[in-house]
Structures are given as structure tokens and as C-alpha cells.
Amino acid sequence: MVCAPGSWTDGVWDDINRMRTLNTSQRLKKREMHICPLQLDIVERAINRWSNPGDTILDPFGGLMTVPYMAIKMQRYGVGIELNPDYFRDGVGYLQEADEAGKMFTLFDLAGGL
């Protein structure tokens, strides 16, 4: 198929970037890639639609911790459960990166209300 099928309704998300996953980072780090990566766009929209900042988001099938990763980036708390120790370890690394990025100051933070 040359083009992705479109939809007549806003309830169908047909503009998801299928390559925007944590597997891309896994490949760049030469780590084991997850067999079924979850797209960050889907997770971002779901968290935005069904939660508020400060809420806790649970993912019982954590994998590379995509859901908790996006929760942290969107000012929520994330909890993930994963049986595979390698995926869990890699996922914790992504969560630490997201947490540190959220603590980083920008020029806008330093400028105050200017």
C-alpha cells in the first residue's frame, strides 16, 4: 500500500508515526530491540485524553517503559511492571533520562515573567 488509509472520523487516529518508539533509541545504543514497540504518539494522545497532570499512570506490561516514560514527560507519575529484566533495566534508563530532562532549566525559566 502506497498511502495509509484515511478515515472520515476524528475518532480514528490515522496520523501516527509508526517509527517514533523507544526501539529507535535501543537500535542506536545497540541494545536488544523490543519485539512489539508501542508508538509514542498513541501513548501521548491517550495520556492527554484520559488523565490530568499529577495523575499516576499504570502500565502492567511495561516493556521498555514507554507509557511511564511519556507520563513523566507529560507531568504525570508513571508505574510500569515488566518481567524481562533486560527490558526493565533499559526502561529504567529511559525513565531516568526523562526525569532528568524534566528537571533541566531553560532560558524561559530563568527569565521569569519577562
C-alpha positions in Angstrom: 0.0 0.0 0.0 1.4 3.4 -1.0 -0.6 5.6 1.3 -2.0 4.8 4.7 -5.8 4.6 4.7 -7.6 7.7 5.9 -10.8 8.0 8.0 -13.8 10.2 7.9 -14.0 10.5 11.7 -11.8 12.1 14.3 -12.1 9.0 16.5 -9.6 7.1 14.3 -6.0 8.2 14.6 -4.5 7.6 11.2 -1.6 10.1 11.5 0.5 8.0 13.9 4.2 8.0 13.2 5.0 4.2 13.5 8.7 4.8 13.7 8.5 7.1 16.8 9.2 4.5 19.5 11.8 3.8 22.2 13.1 1.0 19.9 14.8 3.7 17.8 16.9 4.6 20.9 17.5 0.9 21.5 18.9 0.4 18.0 21.2 3.4 18.3 22.5 2.1 21.6 22.9 -1.4 20.0 20.6 -2.9 22.7 18.0 -5.6 22.3 15.0 -4.2 20.5 11.5 -4.9 21.8 9.5 -7.3 19.7 6.4 -5.2 19.8 7.2 -1.5 20.4 4.5 0.9 21.4 4.3 4.2 19.4 4.9 7.3 21.5 2.2 9.2 19.6 -0.6 6.8 20.7 0.6 6.9 24.3 0.9 10.6 24.3 -2.7 11.1 23.0 -4.1 8.5 25.4 -2.5 10.1 28.4 -3.5 13.6 27.3 -7.1 12.5 26.7 -7.7 10.3 29.8 -5.5 11.8 32.6 -4.5 15.1 34.2 -1.1 16.5 35.2 -0.2 14.9 38.6 -2.1 11.7 38.0 -0.5 8.2 38.2 -0.4 6.1 35.0 -0.1 2.3 35.4 1.3 0.1 32.6 1.1 -3.6 33.7 3.0 -4.7 30.6 5.9 -2.2 30.8 8.3 -3.4 28.1 10.7 -0.6 27.5 8.5 1.6 29.8 7.0 3.7 27.0 3.9 4.6 29.0 5.7 5.7 32.2 8.2 7.5 30.0 5.6 9.6 28.3 3.8 10.0 31.7 6.9 11.6 33.1 7.4 13.8 30.1 3.7 15.0 30.4 4.0 15.9 34.2 2.3 12.7 35.4 3.7 9.8 37.5 4.3 6.5 35.8 4.4 3.0 37.1 5.5 0.1 34.9 5.7 -3.7 35.5 7.9 -5.8 33.3 9.1 -9.5 33.7 12.0 -9.3 31.3 15.0 -8.0 33.3 16.8 -6.6 30.2 13.8 -4.6 29.1 13.2 -3.4 32.6 16.8 -2.2 33.0 16.7 -0.4 29.7 13.3 1.1 30.6 14.6 2.4 33.9 17.3 4.1 32.0 14.8 5.9 29.7 12.8 6.9 32.8 15.9 8.4 34.4 16.6 10.3 31.2 13.0 11.7 31.1 13.1 12.6 34.8 16.4 14.5 34.4 15.2 16.3 31.2 12.2 17.5 33.2 14.4 19.0 35.9 16.6 20.9 33.4 16.1 24.7 33.4 15.6 26.6 30.2 16.2 30.3 29.5 12.4 30.9 29.9 12.6 29.5 33.4 15.5 31.9 34.3 13.8 34.9 32.7 10.8 34.6 35.0 7.8 36.6 33.8 9.6 38.8 31.2 
